[in-house]
Amino acid sequence: MAFIDFSDAAHPALPVANSNVVPIPAARASDADGGLLNRLERRVVELAREDGLKSLIPQRPRRWLARFVFGPTPPSKMLANEQLEALRQLAVQAWHHGYTLPISAIRDAQAAGHSEAKVGAVIDFIGRLRAPVRRLAA
């Protein structure tokens, strides 16, 4: 009896069955974004899934009374590299808004030096990993 592997026959844009982060094999991850994202950039996009929209607001340092009551200022989620931070902000917006993200997020990513093709690759990469929307029947 022969075994035929049909796992490569599925379209890569099919929705993911589980809403948790699904590890993607390295060969498919490079194919999913057209080879525009390197390994570090893909990791930043995957980590941005856990960040909320509040992480986009710059964090202010706490004054002495707030430090006394609440403790030291928690570490910021912002990245030190400006290009990776712009990519993270774009990814956070895309994880929360999907394909309907604000145009300002795209402009900010392009202003940081990312090409239009790379921005599109990030949005498509996230679109493939997002859980499908389940609606109740009317």
Phi and psi restraints in degrees (value plus and minus 20) as a CYANA .aco file:
   2 ALA   PHI    -117.8   -77.8
   2 ALA   PSI     133.1   173.1
   3 PHE   PHI    -132.6   -92.6
   3 PHE   PSI     107.8   147.8
   4 ILE   PHI    -134.0   -94.0
   4 ILE   PSI     104.7   144.7
   5 ASP   PHI    -110.0   -70.0
   5 ASP   PSI      89.6   129.6
   6 PHE   PHI    -117.7   -77.7
   6 PHE   PSI      -9.8    30.2
   7 SER   PHI     -87.0   -47.0
   7 SER   PSI     -49.0    -9.0
   8 ASP   PHI    -100.6   -60.6
   8 ASP   PSI     -31.1     8.9
   9 ALA   PHI     -98.4   -58.4
   9 ALA   PSI     -40.6    -0.6
  10 ALA   PHI     -90.9   -50.9
  10 ALA   PSI     120.7   160.7
  11 HIS   PHI     -89.1   -49.1
  11 HIS   PSI     115.8   155.8
  12 PRO   PHI     -87.3   -47.3
  12 PRO   PSI     -34.3     5.7
  13 ALA   PHI    -111.3   -71.3
  13 ALA   PSI     -14.4    25.6
  14 LEU   PHI     -84.4   -44.4
  14 LEU   PSI     124.8   164.8
  15 PRO   PHI     -85.1   -45.1
  15 PRO   PSI     129.9   169.9
  16 VAL   PHI    -101.7   -61.7
  16 VAL   PSI     115.2   155.2
  17 ALA   PHI     -93.8   -53.8
  17 ALA   PSI     -48.6    -8.6
  18 ASN   PHI    -129.1   -89.1
  18 ASN   PSI     123.3   163.3
  19 SER   PHI    -104.6   -64.6
  19 SER   PSI     -28.5    11.5
  20 ASN   PHI     -94.9   -54.9
  20 ASN   PSI     147.5   187.5
  21 VAL   PHI     -86.7   -46.7
  21 VAL   PSI     104.9   144.9
  22 VAL   PHI    -124.4   -84.4
  22 VAL   PSI     101.6   141.6
  23 PRO   PHI     -86.6   -46.6
  23 PRO   PSI     116.5   156.5
  24 ILE   PHI    -130.3   -90.3
  24 ILE   PSI     111.8   151.8
  25 PRO   PHI     -79.3   -39.3
  25 PRO   PSI     129.4   169.4
  26 ALA   PHI     -81.2   -41.2
  26 ALA   PSI     -55.0   -15.0
  27 ALA   PHI     -85.9   -45.9
  27 ALA   PSI     -59.6   -19.6
  28 ARG   PHI     -97.6   -57.6
  28 ARG   PSI     -52.2   -12.2
  29 ALA   PHI     -83.8   -43.8
  29 ALA   PSI     -59.0   -19.0
  30 SER   PHI     -90.9   -50.9
  30 SER   PSI     -50.7   -10.7
  31 ASP   PHI     -94.6   -54.6
  31 ASP   PSI     -51.9   -11.9
  32 ALA   PHI     -86.4   -46.4
  32 ALA   PSI     -54.8   -14.8
  33 ASP   PHI    -125.8   -85.8
  33 ASP   PSI      -8.9    31.1
  34 GLY   PHI      53.3    93.3
  34 GLY   PSI      -4.9    35.1
  35 GLY   PHI      58.1    98.1
  35 GLY   PSI      -8.5    31.5
  36 LEU   PHI    -102.9   -62.9
  36 LEU   PSI     -45.1    -5.1
  37 LEU   PHI    -121.9   -81.9
  37 LEU   PSI     113.3   153.3
  38 ASN   PHI    -104.6   -64.6
  38 ASN   PSI    -199.9  -159.9
  39 ARG   PHI     -82.8   -42.8
  39 ARG   PSI     -61.8   -21.8
  40 LEU   PHI     -85.3   -45.3
  40 LEU   PSI     -62.7   -22.7
  41 GLU   PHI     -85.8   -45.8
  41 GLU   PSI     -59.5   -19.5
  42 ARG   PHI     -83.6   -43.6
  42 ARG   PSI     -57.0   -17.0
  43 ARG   PHI     -87.3   -47.3
  43 ARG   PSI     -59.3   -19.3
  44 VAL   PHI     -82.6   -42.6
  44 VAL   PSI     -61.3   -21.3
  45 VAL   PHI     -84.7   -44.7
  45 VAL   PSI     -61.1   -21.1
  46 GLU   PHI     -87.7   -47.7
  46 GLU   PSI     -59.0   -19.0
  47 LEU   PHI     -90.3   -50.3
  47 LEU   PSI     -46.6    -6.6
  48 ALA   PHI     -88.6   -48.6
  48 ALA   PSI     -34.0     6.0
  49 ARG   PHI     -81.5   -41.5
  49 ARG   PSI     -54.1   -14.1
  50 GLU   PHI    -101.7   -61.7
  50 GLU   PSI     -34.5     5.5
  51 ASP   PHI    -101.5   -61.5
  51 ASP   PSI     121.8   161.8
  52 GLY   PHI    -111.4   -71.4
  52 GLY   PSI     153.2   193.2
  53 LEU   PHI     -86.3   -46.3
  53 LEU   PSI     -41.8    -1.8
  54 LYS   PHI     -86.7   -46.7
  54 LYS   PSI     -42.0    -2.0
  55 SER   PHI     -91.8   -51.8
  55 SER   PSI     -31.2     8.8
  56 LEU   PHI    -101.7   -61.7
  56 LEU   PSI     -37.8     2.2
  57 ILE   PHI    -103.2   -63.2
  57 ILE   PSI     109.1   149.1
  58 PRO   PHI     -81.0   -41.0
  58 PRO   PSI     118.3   158.3
  59 GLN   PHI    -104.9   -64.9
  59 GLN   PSI     112.2   152.2
  60 ARG   PHI    -112.2   -72.2
  60 ARG   PSI     124.7   164.7
  61 PRO   PHI     -90.4   -50.4
  61 PRO   PSI     127.6   167.6
  62 ARG   PHI     -98.7   -58.7
  62 ARG   PSI     124.7   164.7
  63 ARG   PHI     -97.1   -57.1
  63 ARG   PSI     155.5   195.5
  64 TRP   PHI     -83.6   -43.6
  64 TRP   PSI     -57.9   -17.9
  65 LEU   PHI     -89.3   -49.3
  65 LEU   PSI     -61.8   -21.8
  66 ALA   PHI     -86.2   -46.2
  66 ALA   PSI     -57.2   -17.2
  67 ARG   PHI     -84.8   -44.8
  67 ARG   PSI     -56.7   -16.7
  68 PHE   PHI     -87.5   -47.5
  68 PHE   PSI     -61.1   -21.1
  69 VAL   PHI    -101.1   -61.1
  69 VAL   PSI     -68.6   -28.6
  70 PHE   PHI    -120.6   -80.6
  70 PHE   PSI     -30.3     9.7
  71 GLY   PHI      76.9   116.9
  71 GLY   PSI    -194.4  -154.4
  72 PRO   PHI     -86.7   -46.7
  72 PRO   PSI     142.4   182.4
  73 THR   PHI     -84.7   -44.7
  73 THR   PSI     109.8   149.8
  74 PRO   PHI     -87.1   -47.1
  74 PRO   PSI     136.5   176.5
  75 PRO   PHI     -84.3   -44.3
  75 PRO   PSI     125.3   165.3
  76 SER   PHI     -99.8   -59.8
  76 SER   PSI     130.6   170.6
  77 LYS   PHI    -107.1   -67.1
  77 LYS   PSI     -25.3    14.7
  78 MET   PHI     -89.2   -49.2
  78 MET   PSI     123.7   163.7
  79 LEU   PHI    -110.6   -70.6
  79 LEU   PSI     132.8   172.8
  80 ALA   PHI     -95.0   -55.0
  80 ALA   PSI     -52.6   -12.6
  81 ASN   PHI     -98.6   -58.6
  81 ASN   PSI     105.4   145.4
  82 GLU   PHI     -85.2   -45.2
  82 GLU   PSI     -59.5   -19.5
  83 GLN   PHI     -88.3   -48.3
  83 GLN   PSI     -60.9   -20.9
  84 LEU   PHI     -89.3   -49.3
  84 LEU   PSI     -53.7   -13.7
  85 GLU   PHI     -87.0   -47.0
  85 GLU   PSI     -60.1   -20.1
  86 ALA   PHI     -83.7   -43.7
  86 ALA   PSI     -58.4   -18.4
  87 LEU   PHI     -86.5   -46.5
  87 LEU   PSI     -59.9   -19.9
  88 ARG   PHI     -83.6   -43.6
  88 ARG   PSI     -62.8   -22.8
  89 GLN   PHI     -84.6   -44.6
  89 GLN   PSI     -60.3   -20.3
  90 LEU   PHI     -82.5   -42.5
  90 LEU   PSI     -62.7   -22.7
  91 ALA   PHI     -86.8   -46.8
  91 ALA   PSI     -59.4   -19.4
  92 VAL   PHI     -82.1   -42.1
  92 VAL   PSI     -64.7   -24.7
  93 GLN   PHI     -82.0   -42.0
  93 GLN   PSI     -61.8   -21.8
  94 ALA   PHI     -89.7   -49.7
  94 ALA   PSI     -55.7   -15.7
  95 TRP   PHI     -84.2   -44.2
  95 TRP   PSI     -55.0   -15.0
  96 HIS   PHI    -108.7   -68.7
  96 HIS   PSI     -52.1   -12.1
  97 HIS   PHI    -128.4   -88.4
  97 HIS   PSI     -32.9     7.1
  98 GLY   PHI      50.3    90.3
  98 GLY   PSI    -159.1  -119.1
  99 TYR   PHI     -96.8   -56.8
  99 TYR   PSI     -27.4    12.6
 100 THR   PHI    -120.4   -80.4
 100 THR   PSI      16.1    56.1
 101 LEU   PHI     -93.8   -53.8
 101 LEU   PSI     136.4   176.4
 102 PRO   PHI     -84.1   -44.1
 102 PRO   PSI     126.9   166.9
 103 ILE   PHI     -85.7   -45.7
 103 ILE   PSI     -45.3    -5.3
 104 SER   PHI     -84.5   -44.5
 104 SER   PSI     -51.7   -11.7
 105 ALA   PHI     -86.3   -46.3
 105 ALA   PSI     -59.9   -19.9
 106 ILE   PHI     -88.2   -48.2
 106 ILE   PSI     -62.4   -22.4
 107 ARG   PHI     -84.0   -44.0
 107 ARG   PSI     -60.0   -20.0
 108 ASP   PHI     -84.2   -44.2
 108 ASP   PSI     -58.8   -18.8
 109 ALA   PHI     -87.7   -47.7
 109 ALA   PSI     -59.5   -19.5
 110 GLN   PHI     -90.1   -50.1
 110 GLN   PSI     -53.9   -13.9
 111 ALA   PHI     -87.3   -47.3
 111 ALA   PSI     -47.6    -7.6
 112 ALA   PHI     -99.6   -59.6
 112 ALA   PSI     -27.4    12.6
 113 GLY   PHI      93.5   133.5
 113 GLY   PSI     -14.2    25.8
 114 HIS   PHI    -107.1   -67.1
 114 HIS   PSI     120.0   160.0
 115 SER   PHI     -97.0   -57.0
 115 SER   PSI     144.9   184.9
 116 GLU   PHI     -85.0   -45.0
 116 GLU   PSI     -54.7   -14.7
 117 ALA   PHI     -86.7   -46.7
 117 ALA   PSI     -59.2   -19.2
 118 LYS   PHI     -88.7   -48.7
 118 LYS   PSI     -59.3   -19.3
 119 VAL   PHI     -82.3   -42.3
 119 VAL   PSI     -63.5   -23.5
 120 GLY   PHI     -84.0   -44.0
 120 GLY   PSI     -57.1   -17.1
 121 ALA   PHI     -85.4   -45.4
 121 ALA   PSI     -59.2   -19.2
 122 VAL   PHI     -84.0   -44.0
 122 VAL   PSI     -65.2   -25.2
 123 ILE   PHI     -85.8   -45.8
 123 ILE   PSI     -61.2   -21.2
 124 ASP   PHI     -88.1   -48.1
 124 ASP   PSI     -58.7   -18.7
 125 PHE   PHI     -79.7   -39.7
 125 PHE   PSI     -64.6   -24.6
 126 ILE   PHI     -90.0   -50.0
 126 ILE   PSI     -58.5   -18.5
 127 GLY   PHI     -80.7   -40.7
 127 GLY   PSI     -53.6   -13.6
 128 ARG   PHI     -94.4   -54.4
 128 ARG   PSI     -50.4   -10.4
 129 LEU   PHI    -108.1   -68.1
 129 LEU   PSI     -38.6     1.4
 130 ARG   PHI     -87.4   -47.4
 130 ARG   PSI     127.8   167.8
 131 ALA   PHI     -91.5   -51.5
 131 ALA   PSI     125.1   165.1
 132 PRO   PHI     -86.6   -46.6
 132 PRO   PSI     129.2   169.2
 133 VAL   PHI     -98.6   -58.6
 133 VAL   PSI     106.2   146.2
 134 ARG   PHI    -126.0   -86.0
 134 ARG   PSI     102.5   142.5
 135 ARG   PHI    -131.2   -91.2
 135 ARG   PSI     127.9   167.9
 136 LEU   PHI     -98.1   -58.1
 136 LEU   PSI     125.5   165.5
 137 ALA   PHI     -87.8   -47.8
 137 ALA   PSI     120.5   160.5
